[in-house]
């Protein structure tokens, strides 16, 4: 028995089966504007990327807590060395 449940259509896609040309044009315009908004909304894209990286880092920390601690210490040392080097160059 097949289910005839409607398949969800992404905001940036045009649904199939629109017969009326005016409705088709409206659907295409709506999809195009949604695609432009997705592309141009840099803060949302950055937020999604940061959320994904945080999720990956937390998963890594759960799998390898010691290696995660070493990575944090190494990162702090690298940032400290970079700041120290920049201040040293500036004060010379």
PyMOL Python script that loads the backbone (N, CA, C, O; Angstrom):
from pymol import cmd

cmd.read_pdbstr("""\
ATOM      1  N   UNK A   1       0.841  -1.172   0.000  1.00  0.00           N
ATOM      2  CA  UNK A   1       0.000   0.000   0.000  1.00  0.00           C
ATOM      3  C   UNK A   1       0.888   1.238   0.000  1.00  0.00           C
ATOM      4  O   UNK A   1       1.676   1.422   0.928  1.00  0.00           O
ATOM      5  N   UNK A   2       0.784   2.068  -0.989  1.00  0.00           N
ATOM      6  CA  UNK A   2       1.634   3.246  -1.077  1.00  0.00           C
ATOM      7  C   UNK A   2       0.981   4.416  -0.358  1.00  0.00           C
ATOM      8  O   UNK A   2      -0.239   4.583  -0.358  1.00  0.00           O
ATOM      9  N   UNK A   3       1.829   5.202   0.243  1.00  0.00           N
ATOM     10  CA  UNK A   3       1.363   6.376   0.973  1.00  0.00           C
ATOM     11  C   UNK A   3       1.418   7.581   0.043  1.00  0.00           C
ATOM     12  O   UNK A   3       2.419   7.800  -0.638  1.00  0.00           O
ATOM     13  N   UNK A   4       0.365   8.346   0.015  1.00  0.00           N
ATOM     14  CA  UNK A   4       0.308   9.539  -0.831  1.00  0.00           C
ATOM     15  C   UNK A   4       0.550  10.798  -0.005  1.00  0.00           C
ATOM     16  O   UNK A   4      -0.040  11.843  -0.282  1.00  0.00           O
ATOM     17  N   UNK A   5       1.401  10.709   0.996  1.00  0.00           N
ATOM     18  CA  UNK A   5       1.727  11.870   1.819  1.00  0.00           C
ATOM     19  C   UNK A   5       2.525  12.853   0.970  1.00  0.00           C
ATOM     20  O   UNK A   5       3.394  12.442   0.202  1.00  0.00           O
ATOM     21  N   UNK A   6       2.241  14.141   1.101  1.00  0.00           N
ATOM     22  CA  UNK A   6       2.984  15.128   0.310  1.00  0.00           C
ATOM     23  C   UNK A   6       4.446  15.186   0.753  1.00  0.00           C
ATOM     24  O   UNK A   6       4.760  15.129   1.942  1.00  0.00           O
ATOM     25  N   UNK A   7       5.312  15.297  -0.224  1.00  0.00           N
ATOM     26  CA  UNK A   7       6.740  15.401   0.044  1.00  0.00           C
ATOM     27  C   UNK A   7       7.055  16.869   0.327  1.00  0.00           C
ATOM     28  O   UNK A   7       6.681  17.739  -0.459  1.00  0.00           O
ATOM     29  N   UNK A   8       7.741  17.158   1.445  1.00  0.00           N
ATOM     30  CA  UNK A   8       8.051  18.561   1.732  1.00  0.00           C
ATOM     31  C   UNK A   8       9.006  19.137   0.682  1.00  0.00           C
ATOM     32  O   UNK A   8       9.956  18.481   0.256  1.00  0.00           O
ATOM     33  N   UNK A   9       8.732  20.349   0.288  1.00  0.00           N
ATOM     34  CA  UNK A   9       9.541  21.027  -0.727  1.00  0.00           C
ATOM     35  C   UNK A   9      10.386  22.085  -0.019  1.00  0.00           C
ATOM     36  O   UNK A   9       9.848  22.880   0.753  1.00  0.00           O
ATOM     37  N   UNK A  10      11.712  22.112  -0.268  1.00  0.00           N
ATOM     38  CA  UNK A  10      12.541  23.157   0.341  1.00  0.00           C
ATOM     39  C   UNK A  10      12.080  24.548  -0.085  1.00  0.00           C
ATOM     40  O   UNK A  10      11.438  24.718  -1.121  1.00  0.00           O
ATOM     41  N   UNK A  11      12.425  25.546   0.748  1.00  0.00           N
ATOM     42  CA  UNK A  11      12.023  26.924   0.436  1.00  0.00           C
ATOM     43  C   UNK A  11      12.593  27.404  -0.889  1.00  0.00           C
ATOM     44  O   UNK A  11      11.996  28.250  -1.555  1.00  0.00           O
ATOM     45  N   UNK A  12      13.737  26.870  -1.272  1.00  0.00           N
ATOM     46  CA  UNK A  12      14.407  27.353  -2.485  1.00  0.00           C
ATOM     47  C   UNK A  12      14.061  26.538  -3.723  1.00  0.00           C
ATOM     48  O   UNK A  12      14.723  26.676  -4.751  1.00  0.00           O
ATOM     49  N   UNK A  13      13.032  25.687  -3.646  1.00  0.00           N
ATOM     50  CA  UNK A  13      12.624  24.868  -4.792  1.00  0.00           C
ATOM     51  C   UNK A  13      11.215  25.241  -5.220  1.00  0.00           C
ATOM     52  O   UNK A  13      10.432  25.766  -4.429  1.00  0.00           O
ATOM     53  N   UNK A  14      10.903  24.969  -6.467  1.00  0.00           N
ATOM     54  CA  UNK A  14       9.575  25.223  -7.014  1.00  0.00           C
ATOM     55  C   UNK A  14       8.819  23.894  -7.030  1.00  0.00           C
ATOM     56  O   UNK A  14       9.311  22.908  -7.578  1.00  0.00           O
ATOM     57  N   UNK A  15       7.624  23.863  -6.429  1.00  0.00           N
ATOM     58  CA  UNK A  15       6.865  22.605  -6.440  1.00  0.00           C
ATOM     59  C   UNK A  15       6.457  22.209  -7.863  1.00  0.00           C
ATOM     60  O   UNK A  15       6.216  23.064  -8.716  1.00  0.00           O
ATOM     61  N   UNK A  16       6.387  20.919  -8.092  1.00  0.00           N
ATOM     62  CA  UNK A  16       5.996  20.409  -9.406  1.00  0.00           C
ATOM     63  C   UNK A  16       4.476  20.390  -9.535  1.00  0.00           C
ATOM     64  O   UNK A  16       3.766  20.335  -8.530  1.00  0.00           O
ATOM     65  N   UNK A  17       3.987  20.435 -10.742  1.00  0.00           N
ATOM     66  CA  UNK A  17       2.564  20.269 -10.998  1.00  0.00           C
ATOM     67  C   UNK A  17       1.744  21.536 -10.948  1.00  0.00           C
ATOM     68  O   UNK A  17       0.519  21.456 -10.850  1.00  0.00           O
ATOM     69  N   UNK A  18       2.355  22.694 -11.009  1.00  0.00           N
ATOM     70  CA  UNK A  18       1.596  23.947 -11.036  1.00  0.00           C
ATOM     71  C   UNK A  18       1.223  24.216 -12.492  1.00  0.00           C
ATOM     72  O   UNK A  18       2.095  24.379 -13.346  1.00  0.00           O
ATOM     73  N   UNK A  19      -0.074  24.262 -12.764  1.00  0.00           N
ATOM     74  CA  UNK A  19      -0.540  24.427 -14.135  1.00  0.00           C
ATOM     75  C   UNK A  19      -0.692  25.898 -14.526  1.00  0.00           C
ATOM     76  O   UNK A  19      -0.434  26.265 -15.673  1.00  0.00           O
ATOM     77  N   UNK A  20      -1.103  26.726 -13.594  1.00  0.00           N
ATOM     78  CA  UNK A  20      -1.343  28.137 -13.874  1.00  0.00           C
ATOM     79  C   UNK A  20      -0.012  28.870 -14.052  1.00  0.00           C
ATOM     80  O   UNK A  20       0.832  28.819 -13.157  1.00  0.00           O
ATOM     81  N   UNK A  21       0.200  29.557 -15.195  1.00  0.00           N
ATOM     82  CA  UNK A  21       1.475  30.240 -15.412  1.00  0.00           C
ATOM     83  C   UNK A  21       1.748  31.351 -14.398  1.00  0.00           C
ATOM     84  O   UNK A  21       2.903  31.600 -14.053  1.00  0.00           O
ATOM     85  N   UNK A  22       0.707  32.013 -13.923  1.00  0.00           N
ATOM     86  CA  UNK A  22       0.900  33.078 -12.930  1.00  0.00           C
ATOM     87  C   UNK A  22       1.368  32.470 -11.611  1.00  0.00           C
ATOM     88  O   UNK A  22       2.294  32.985 -10.984  1.00  0.00           O
ATOM     89  N   UNK A  23       0.739  31.389 -11.192  1.00  0.00           N
ATOM     90  CA  UNK A  23       1.141  30.715  -9.962  1.00  0.00           C
ATOM     91  C   UNK A  23       2.559  30.155 -10.100  1.00  0.00           C
ATOM     92  O   UNK A  23       3.340  30.182  -9.150  1.00  0.00           O
ATOM     93  N   UNK A  24       2.879  29.647 -11.290  1.00  0.00           N
ATOM     94  CA  UNK A  24       4.229  29.124 -11.545  1.00  0.00           C
ATOM     95  C   UNK A  24       5.257  30.245 -11.412  1.00  0.00           C
ATOM     96  O   UNK A  24       6.308  30.057 -10.798  1.00  0.00           O
ATOM     97  N   UNK A  25       4.955  31.409 -11.986  1.00  0.00           N
ATOM     98  CA  UNK A  25       5.873  32.549 -11.904  1.00  0.00           C
ATOM     99  C   UNK A  25       6.030  33.009 -10.455  1.00  0.00           C
ATOM    100  O   UNK A  25       7.137  33.328 -10.021  1.00  0.00           O
ATOM    101  N   UNK A  26       4.936  33.042  -9.715  1.00  0.00           N
ATOM    102  CA  UNK A  26       5.010  33.431  -8.291  1.00  0.00           C
ATOM    103  C   UNK A  26       5.856  32.446  -7.499  1.00  0.00           C
ATOM    104  O   UNK A  26       6.668  32.848  -6.666  1.00  0.00           O
ATOM    105  N   UNK A  27       5.667  31.158  -7.757  1.00  0.00           N
ATOM    106  CA  UNK A  27       6.436  30.137  -7.054  1.00  0.00           C
ATOM    107  C   UNK A  27       7.923  30.256  -7.392  1.00  0.00           C
ATOM    108  O   UNK A  27       8.772  30.111  -6.512  1.00  0.00           O
ATOM    109  N   UNK A  28       8.239  30.518  -8.660  1.00  0.00           N
ATOM    110  CA  UNK A  28       9.633  30.679  -9.059  1.00  0.00           C
ATOM    111  C   UNK A  28      10.253  31.909  -8.418  1.00  0.00           C
ATOM    112  O   UNK A  28      11.397  31.864  -7.966  1.00  0.00           O
ATOM    113  N   UNK A  29       9.500  33.021  -8.373  1.00  0.00           N
ATOM    114  CA  UNK A  29       9.996  34.232  -7.739  1.00  0.00           C
ATOM    115  C   UNK A  29      10.227  34.013  -6.248  1.00  0.00           C
ATOM    116  O   UNK A  29      11.247  34.431  -5.699  1.00  0.00           O
ATOM    117  N   UNK A  30       9.279  33.362  -5.607  1.00  0.00           N
ATOM    118  CA  UNK A  30       9.406  33.077  -4.175  1.00  0.00           C
ATOM    119  C   UNK A  30      10.638  32.205  -3.914  1.00  0.00           C
ATOM    120  O   UNK A  30      11.384  32.459  -2.968  1.00  0.00           O
ATOM    121  N   UNK A  31      10.855  31.190  -4.739  1.00  0.00           N
ATOM    122  CA  UNK A  31      12.014  30.314  -4.579  1.00  0.00           C
ATOM    123  C   UNK A  31      13.313  31.072  -4.836  1.00  0.00           C
ATOM    124  O   UNK A  31      14.299  30.866  -4.128  1.00  0.00           O
ATOM    125  N   UNK A  32      13.325  31.945  -5.839  1.00  0.00           N
ATOM    126  CA  UNK A  32      14.526  32.718  -6.149  1.00  0.00           C
ATOM    127  C   UNK A  32      14.862  33.679  -5.018  1.00  0.00           C
ATOM    128  O   UNK A  32      16.026  33.812  -4.642  1.00  0.00           O
ATOM    129  N   UNK A  33      13.850  34.349  -4.472  1.00  0.00           N
ATOM    130  CA  UNK A  33      14.090  35.261  -3.352  1.00  0.00           C
ATOM    131  C   UNK A  33      14.578  34.514  -2.123  1.00  0.00           C
ATOM    132  O   UNK A  33      15.446  35.010  -1.404  1.00  0.00           O
ATOM    133  N   UNK A  34      14.038  33.338  -1.873  1.00  0.00           N
ATOM    134  CA  UNK A  34      14.490  32.526  -0.738  1.00  0.00           C
ATOM    135  C   UNK A  34      15.944  32.089  -0.938  1.00  0.00           C
ATOM    136  O   UNK A  34      16.727  32.076   0.012  1.00  0.00           O
ATOM    137  N   UNK A  35      16.300  31.732  -2.169  1.00  0.00           N
ATOM    138  CA  UNK A  35      17.681  31.331  -2.449  1.00  0.00           C
ATOM    139  C   UNK A  35      18.645  32.502  -2.268  1.00  0.00           C
ATOM    140  O   UNK A  35      19.743  32.331  -1.738  1.00  0.00           O
ATOM    141  N   UNK A  36      18.234  33.686  -2.706  1.00  0.00           N
ATOM    142  CA  UNK A  36      19.069  34.877  -2.522  1.00  0.00           C
ATOM    143  C   UNK A  36      19.237  35.171  -1.040  1.00  0.00           C
ATOM    144  O   UNK A  36      20.334  35.503  -0.591  1.00  0.00           O
ATOM    145  N   UNK A  37      18.150  35.049  -0.277  1.00  0.00           N
ATOM    146  CA  UNK A  37      18.224  35.293   1.165  1.00  0.00           C
ATOM    147  C   UNK A  37      19.166  34.289   1.835  1.00  0.00           C
ATOM    148  O   UNK A  37      19.942  34.661   2.716  1.00  0.00           O
ATOM    149  N   UNK A  38      19.103  33.026   1.422  1.00  0.00           N
ATOM    150  CA  UNK A  38      19.986  32.003   2.000  1.00  0.00           C
ATOM    151  C   UNK A  38      21.445  32.331   1.694  1.00  0.00           C
ATOM    152  O   UNK A  38      22.305  32.201   2.565  1.00  0.00           O
ATOM    153  N   UNK A  39      21.727  32.751   0.471  1.00  0.00           N
ATOM    154  CA  UNK A  39      23.094  33.056   0.067  1.00  0.00           C
ATOM    155  C   UNK A  39      23.619  34.325   0.728  1.00  0.00           C
ATOM    156  O   UNK A  39      24.783  34.380   1.123  1.00  0.00           O
ATOM    157  N   UNK A  40      22.775  35.339   0.851  1.00  0.00           N
ATOM    158  CA  UNK A  40      23.217  36.644   1.318  1.00  0.00           C
ATOM    159  C   UNK A  40      23.226  36.773   2.831  1.00  0.00           C
ATOM    160  O   UNK A  40      23.837  37.701   3.359  1.00  0.00           O
ATOM    161  N   UNK A  41      22.567  35.872   3.543  1.00  0.00           N
ATOM    162  CA  UNK A  41      22.485  35.980   4.994  1.00  0.00           C
ATOM    163  C   UNK A  41      23.738  35.373   5.619  1.00  0.00           C
ATOM    164  O   UNK A  41      23.724  34.242   6.104  1.00  0.00           O
ATOM    165  N   UNK A  42      24.823  36.151   5.596  1.00  0.00           N
ATOM    166  CA  UNK A  42      26.112  35.671   6.088  1.00  0.00           C
ATOM    167  C   UNK A  42      26.069  35.362   7.588  1.00  0.00           C
ATOM    168  O   UNK A  42      26.604  34.328   7.988  1.00  0.00           O
ATOM    169  N   UNK A  43      25.465  36.195   8.437  1.00  0.00           N
ATOM    170  CA  UNK A  43      25.444  35.839   9.859  1.00  0.00           C
ATOM    171  C   UNK A  43      24.783  34.487  10.133  1.00  0.00           C
ATOM    172  O   UNK A  43      25.253  33.738  10.989  1.00  0.00           O
ATOM    173  N   UNK A  44      23.719  34.170   9.434  1.00  0.00           N
ATOM    174  CA  UNK A  44      23.067  32.875   9.636  1.00  0.00           C
ATOM    175  C   UNK A  44      23.969  31.741   9.166  1.00  0.00           C
ATOM    176  O   UNK A  44      24.051  30.701   9.820  1.00  0.00           O
ATOM    177  N   UNK A  45      24.646  31.935   8.035  1.00  0.00           N
ATOM    178  CA  UNK A  45      25.542  30.904   7.537  1.00  0.00           C
ATOM    179  C   UNK A  45      26.716  30.692   8.490  1.00  0.00           C
ATOM    180  O   UNK A  45      27.124  29.556   8.729  1.00  0.00           O
ATOM    181  N   UNK A  46      27.261  31.783   9.035  1.00  0.00           N
ATOM    182  CA  UNK A  46      28.362  31.676   9.993  1.00  0.00           C
ATOM    183  C   UNK A  46      27.874  30.973  11.260  1.00  0.00           C
ATOM    184  O   UNK A  46      28.571  30.127  11.820  1.00  0.00           O
ATOM    185  N   UNK A  47      26.672  31.333  11.702  1.00  0.00           N
ATOM    186  CA  UNK A  47      26.110  30.709  12.896  1.00  0.00           C
ATOM    187  C   UNK A  47      25.942  29.206  12.710  1.00  0.00           C
ATOM    188  O   UNK A  47      26.257  28.424  13.607  1.00  0.00           O
ATOM    189  N   UNK A  48      25.449  28.810  11.553  1.00  0.00           N
ATOM    190  CA  UNK A  48      25.298  27.369  11.279  1.00  0.00           C
ATOM    191  C   UNK A  48      26.648  26.666  11.257  1.00  0.00           C
ATOM    192  O   UNK A  48      26.780  25.568  11.797  1.00  0.00           O
ATOM    193  N   UNK A  49      27.654  27.288  10.638  1.00  0.00           N
ATOM    194  CA  UNK A  49      28.981  26.687  10.577  1.00  0.00           C
ATOM    195  C   UNK A  49      29.593  26.564  11.971  1.00  0.00           C
ATOM    196  O   UNK A  49      30.205  25.548  12.301  1.00  0.00           O
ATOM    197  N   UNK A  50      29.424  27.606  12.786  1.00  0.00           N
ATOM    198  CA  UNK A  50      29.954  27.567  14.151  1.00  0.00           C
ATOM    199  C   UNK A  50      29.249  26.482  14.964  1.00  0.00           C
ATOM    200  O   UNK A  50      29.893  25.731  15.697  1.00  0.00           O
ATOM    201  N   UNK A  51      27.933  26.403  14.831  1.00  0.00           N
ATOM    202  CA  UNK A  51      27.188  25.356  15.551  1.00  0.00           C
ATOM    203  C   UNK A  51      27.662  23.965  15.150  1.00  0.00           C
ATOM    204  O   UNK A  51      27.800  23.083  15.997  1.00  0.00           O
ATOM    205  N   UNK A  52      27.910  23.771  13.860  1.00  0.00           N
ATOM    206  CA  UNK A  52      28.383  22.473  13.383  1.00  0.00           C
ATOM    207  C   UNK A  52      29.766  22.154  13.940  1.00  0.00           C
ATOM    208  O   UNK A  52      30.022  21.024  14.354  1.00  0.00           O
ATOM    209  N   UNK A  53      30.660  23.148  13.953  1.00  0.00           N
ATOM    210  CA  UNK A  53      32.011  22.937  14.486  1.00  0.00           C
ATOM    211  C   UNK A  53      31.974  22.658  15.995  1.00  0.00           C
ATOM    212  O   UNK A  53      32.730  21.821  16.487  1.00  0.00           O
ATOM    213  N   UNK A  54      31.105  23.352  16.724  1.00  0.00           N
ATOM    214  CA  UNK A  54      30.981  23.104  18.161  1.00  0.00           C
ATOM    215  C   UNK A  54      30.495  21.680  18.401  1.00  0.00           C
ATOM    216  O   UNK A  54      30.992  20.999  19.298  1.00  0.00           O
ATOM    217  N   UNK A  55      29.534  21.227  17.611  1.00  0.00           N
ATOM    218  CA  UNK A  55      29.040  19.856  17.734  1.00  0.00           C
ATOM    219  C   UNK A  55      30.151  18.855  17.460  1.00  0.00           C
ATOM    220  O   UNK A  55      30.284  17.858  18.170  1.00  0.00           O
ATOM    221  N   UNK A  56      30.951  19.120  16.426  1.00  0.00           N
ATOM    222  CA  UNK A  56      32.068  18.235  16.105  1.00  0.00           C
ATOM    223  C   UNK A  56      33.105  18.225  17.226  1.00  0.00           C
ATOM    224  O   UNK A  56      33.632  17.169  17.577  1.00  0.00           O
ATOM    225  N   UNK A  57      33.398  19.399  17.788  1.00  0.00           N
ATOM    226  CA  UNK A  57      34.385  19.482  18.868  1.00  0.00           C
ATOM    227  C   UNK A  57      33.894  18.745  20.110  1.00  0.00           C
ATOM    228  O   UNK A  57      34.674  18.062  20.774  1.00  0.00           O
ATOM    229  N   UNK A  58      32.612  18.877  20.426  1.00  0.00           N
ATOM    230  CA  UNK A  58      32.068  18.171  21.594  1.00  0.00           C
ATOM    231  C   UNK A  58      32.103  16.661  21.387  1.00  0.00           C
ATOM    232  O   UNK A  58      32.402  15.913  22.318  1.00  0.00           O
ATOM    233  N   UNK A  59      31.803  16.216  20.185  1.00  0.00           N
ATOM    234  CA  UNK A  59      31.870  14.782  19.895  1.00  0.00           C
ATOM    235  C   UNK A  59      33.311  14.284  20.009  1.00  0.00           C
ATOM    236  O   UNK A  59      33.554  13.205  20.550  1.00  0.00           O
ATOM    237  N   UNK A  60      34.258  15.059  19.507  1.00  0.00           N
ATOM    238  CA  UNK A  60      35.672  14.701  19.618  1.00  0.00           C
ATOM    239  C   UNK A  60      36.094  14.646  21.082  1.00  0.00           C
ATOM    240  O   UNK A  60      36.834  13.750  21.487  1.00  0.00           O
ATOM    241  N   UNK A  61      35.623  15.603  21.868  1.00  0.00           N
ATOM    242  CA  UNK A  61      35.982  15.651  23.290  1.00  0.00           C
ATOM    243  C   UNK A  61      35.420  14.444  24.030  1.00  0.00           C
ATOM    244  O   UNK A  61      36.066  13.927  24.941  1.00  0.00           O
ATOM    245  N   UNK A  62      34.228  13.986  23.654  1.00  0.00           N
ATOM    246  CA  UNK A  62      33.643  12.796  24.290  1.00  0.00           C
ATOM    247  C   UNK A  62      34.415  11.532  23.919  1.00  0.00           C
ATOM    248  O   UNK A  62      34.568  10.632  24.745  1.00  0.00           O
ATOM    249  N   UNK A  63      34.903  11.462  22.677  1.00  0.00           N
ATOM    250  CA  UNK A  63      35.641  10.277  22.228  1.00  0.00           C
ATOM    251  C   UNK A  63      37.061  10.253  22.787  1.00  0.00           C
ATOM    252  O   UNK A  63      37.543   9.202  23.211  1.00  0.00           O
ATOM    253  N   UNK A  64      37.736  11.411  22.789  1.00  0.00           N
ATOM    254  CA  UNK A  64      39.142  11.501  23.195  1.00  0.00           C
ATOM    255  C   UNK A  64      39.347  12.681  24.155  1.00  0.00           C
ATOM    256  O   UNK A  64      39.834  13.730  23.734  1.00  0.00           O
ATOM    257  N   UNK A  65      38.984  12.530  25.431  1.00  0.00           N
ATOM    258  CA  UNK A  65      39.107  13.675  26.348  1.00  0.00           C
ATOM    259  C   UNK A  65      40.552  14.133  26.550  1.00  0.00           C
ATOM    260  O   UNK A  65      40.802  15.333  26.661  1.00  0.00           O
ATOM    261  N   UNK A  66      41.501  13.209  26.598  1.00  0.00           N
ATOM    262  CA  UNK A  66      42.899  13.588  26.809  1.00  0.00           C
ATOM    263  C   UNK A  66      43.433  14.351  25.600  1.00  0.00           C
ATOM    264  O   UNK A  66      44.091  15.380  25.750  1.00  0.00           O
ATOM    265  N   UNK A  67      43.151  13.853  24.424  1.00  0.00           N
ATOM    266  CA  UNK A  67      43.611  14.518  23.204  1.00  0.00           C
ATOM    267  C   UNK A  67      42.959  15.897  23.052  1.00  0.00           C
ATOM    268  O   UNK A  67      43.587  16.831  22.555  1.00  0.00           O
ATOM    269  N   UNK A  68      41.708  16.018  23.479  1.00  0.00           N
ATOM    270  CA  UNK A  68      41.032  17.314  23.421  1.00  0.00           C
ATOM    271  C   UNK A  68      41.698  18.306  24.369  1.00  0.00           C
ATOM    272  O   UNK A  68      41.874  19.473  24.021  1.00  0.00           O
ATOM    273  N   UNK A  69      42.067  17.848  25.562  1.00  0.00           N
ATOM    274  CA  UNK A  69      42.747  18.729  26.523  1.00  0.00           C
ATOM    275  C   UNK A  69      44.102  19.164  25.974  1.00  0.00           C
ATOM    276  O   UNK A  69      44.492  20.323  26.120  1.00  0.00           O
ATOM    277  N   UNK A  70      44.813  18.244  25.348  1.00  0.00           N
ATOM    278  CA  UNK A  70      46.107  18.585  24.746  1.00  0.00           C
ATOM    279  C   UNK A  70      45.909  19.605  23.628  1.00  0.00           C
ATOM    280  O   UNK A  70      46.707  20.533  23.494  1.00  0.00           O
ATOM    281  N   UNK A  71      44.870  19.447  22.833  1.00  0.00           N
ATOM    282  CA  UNK A  71      44.596  20.394  21.744  1.00  0.00           C
ATOM    283  C   UNK A  71      44.280  21.779  22.288  1.00  0.00           C
ATOM    284  O   UNK A  71      44.714  22.781  21.720  1.00  0.00           O
ATOM    285  N   UNK A  72      43.528  21.845  23.386  1.00  0.00           N
ATOM    286  CA  UNK A  72      43.197  23.151  23.989  1.00  0.00           C
ATOM    287  C   UNK A  72      44.455  23.822  24.510  1.00  0.00           C
ATOM    288  O   UNK A  72      44.657  25.017  24.292  1.00  0.00           O
ATOM    289  N   UNK A  73      45.300  23.069  25.192  1.00  0.00           N
ATOM    290  CA  UNK A  73      46.550  23.632  25.721  1.00  0.00           C
ATOM    291  C   UNK A  73      47.449  24.084  24.578  1.00  0.00           C
ATOM    292  O   UNK A  73      48.037  25.163  24.649  1.00  0.00           O
ATOM    293  N   UNK A  74      47.565  23.283  23.533  1.00  0.00           N
ATOM    294  CA  UNK A  74      48.398  23.656  22.381  1.00  0.00           C
ATOM    295  C   UNK A  74      47.853  24.918  21.702  1.00  0.00           C
ATOM    296  O   UNK A  74      48.621  25.792  21.302  1.00  0.00           O
ATOM    297  N   UNK A  75      46.538  25.007  21.576  1.00  0.00           N
ATOM    298  CA  UNK A  75      45.941  26.207  20.989  1.00  0.00           C
ATOM    299  C   UNK A  75      46.198  27.442  21.831  1.00  0.00           C
ATOM    300  O   UNK A  75      46.501  28.510  21.300  1.00  0.00           O
ATOM    301  N   UNK A  76      46.076  27.297  23.151  1.00  0.00           N
ATOM    302  CA  UNK A  76      46.338  28.434  24.040  1.00  0.00           C
ATOM    303  C   UNK A  76      47.799  28.863  23.958  1.00  0.00           C
ATOM    304  O   UNK A  76      48.100  30.057  23.956  1.00  0.00           O
ATOM    305  N   UNK A  77      48.706  27.889  23.890  1.00  0.00           N
ATOM    306  CA  UNK A  77      50.127  28.223  23.749  1.00  0.00           C
ATOM    307  C   UNK A  77      50.402  28.936  22.426  1.00  0.00           C
ATOM    308  O   UNK A  77      51.185  29.885  22.377  1.00  0.00           O
ATOM    309  N   UNK A  78      49.761  28.479  21.362  1.00  0.00           N
ATOM    310  CA  UNK A  78      49.972  29.110  20.052  1.00  0.00           C
ATOM    311  C   UNK A  78      49.452  30.542  20.046  1.00  0.00           C
ATOM    312  O   UNK A  78      50.111  31.444  19.528  1.00  0.00           O
ATOM    313  N   UNK A  79      48.279  30.750  20.617  1.00  0.00           N
ATOM    314  CA  UNK A  79      47.721  32.107  20.669  1.00  0.00           C
ATOM    315  C   UNK A  79      48.584  32.994  21.557  1.00  0.00           C
ATOM    316  O   UNK A  79      48.851  34.145  21.211  1.00  0.00           O
ATOM    317  N   UNK A  80      49.023  32.470  22.694  1.00  0.00           N
ATOM    318  CA  UNK A  80      49.896  33.238  23.591  1.00  0.00           C
ATOM    319  C   UNK A  80      51.197  33.615  22.922  1.00  0.00           C
ATOM    320  O   UNK A  80      51.673  34.741  23.065  1.00  0.00           O
ATOM    321  N   UNK A  81      51.780  32.673  22.186  1.00  0.00           N
ATOM    322  CA  UNK A  81      53.034  32.961  21.483  1.00  0.00           C
ATOM    323  C   UNK A  81      52.825  34.006  20.393  1.00  0.00           C
ATOM    324  O   UNK A  81      53.678  34.869  20.190  1.00  0.00           O
ATOM    325  N   UNK A  82      51.708  33.934  19.699  1.00  0.00           N
ATOM    326  CA  UNK A  82      51.421  34.919  18.644  1.00  0.00           C
ATOM    327  C   UNK A  82      51.244  36.318  19.241  1.00  0.00           C
ATOM    328  O   UNK A  82      51.761  37.296  18.701  1.00  0.00           O
ATOM    329  N   UNK A  83      50.522  36.408  20.339  1.00  0.00           N
ATOM    330  CA  UNK A  83      50.322  37.711  20.994  1.00  0.00           C
ATOM    331  C   UNK A  83      51.644  38.229  21.522  1.00  0.00           C
ATOM    332  O   UNK A  83      51.963  39.405  21.347  1.00  0.00           O
ATOM    333  N   UNK A  84      52.421  37.365  22.169  1.00  0.00           N
ATOM    334  CA  UNK A  84      53.725  37.778  22.690  1.00  0.00           C
ATOM    335  C   UNK A  84      54.622  38.285  21.560  1.00  0.00           C
ATOM    336  O   UNK A  84      55.280  39.317  21.693  1.00  0.00           O
ATOM    337  N   UNK A  85      54.640  37.545  20.446  1.00  0.00           N
ATOM    338  CA  UNK A  85      55.453  37.963  19.303  1.00  0.00           C
ATOM    339  C   UNK A  85      54.995  39.286  18.725  1.00  0.00           C
ATOM    340  O   UNK A  85      55.824  40.125  18.372  1.00  0.00           O
ATOM    341  N   UNK A  86      53.691  39.489  18.622  1.00  0.00           N
ATOM    342  CA  UNK A  86      53.174  40.746  18.085  1.00  0.00           C
ATOM    343  C   UNK A  86      53.524  41.918  18.995  1.00  0.00           C
ATOM    344  O   UNK A  86      53.913  42.983  18.516  1.00  0.00           O
ATOM    345  N   UNK A  87      53.387  41.726  20.305  1.00  0.00           N
ATOM    346  CA  UNK A  87      53.732  42.809  21.257  1.00  0.00           C
ATOM    347  C   UNK A  87      55.222  43.081  21.217  1.00  0.00           C
ATOM    348  O   UNK A  87      55.646  44.235  21.263  1.00  0.00           O
ATOM    349  N   UNK A  88      56.006  42.044  21.133  1.00  0.00           N
ATOM    350  CA  UNK A  88      57.463  42.217  21.083  1.00  0.00           C
ATOM    351  C   UNK A  88      57.871  42.998  19.829  1.00  0.00           C
ATOM    352  O   UNK A  88      58.723  43.884  19.896  1.00  0.00           O
ATOM    353  N   UNK A  89      57.256  42.663  18.682  1.00  0.00           N
ATOM    354  CA  UNK A  89      57.562  43.407  17.459  1.00  0.00           C
ATOM    355  C   UNK A  89      57.108  44.857  17.551  1.00  0.00           C
ATOM    356  O   UNK A  89      57.789  45.757  17.058  1.00  0.00           O
ATOM    357  N   UNK A  90      55.976  45.082  18.173  1.00  0.00           N
ATOM    358  CA  UNK A  90      55.436  46.426  18.289  1.00  0.00           C
ATOM    359  C   UNK A  90      56.293  47.315  19.201  1.00  0.00           C
ATOM    360  O   UNK A  90      56.471  48.503  18.932  1.00  0.00           O
ATOM    361  N   UNK A  91      56.812  46.733  20.267  1.00  0.00           N
ATOM    362  CA  UNK A  91      57.568  47.533  21.238  1.00  0.00           C
ATOM    363  C   UNK A  91      59.012  47.769  20.821  1.00  0.00           C
ATOM    364  O   UNK A  91      59.699  48.567  21.457  1.00  0.00           O
ATOM    365  N   UNK A  92      59.486  47.121  19.801  1.00  0.00           N
ATOM    366  CA  UNK A  92      60.866  47.335  19.350  1.00  0.00           C
ATOM    367  C   UNK A  92      61.021  48.581  18.573  1.00  0.00           C
ATOM    368  O   UNK A  92      62.124  48.896  18.126  1.00  0.00           O
TER     369      UNK A  92
END
""", "prot")
cmd.dss("prot")
cmd.show_as("cartoon", "prot")
cmd.util.cbc("prot")
cmd.orient("prot")
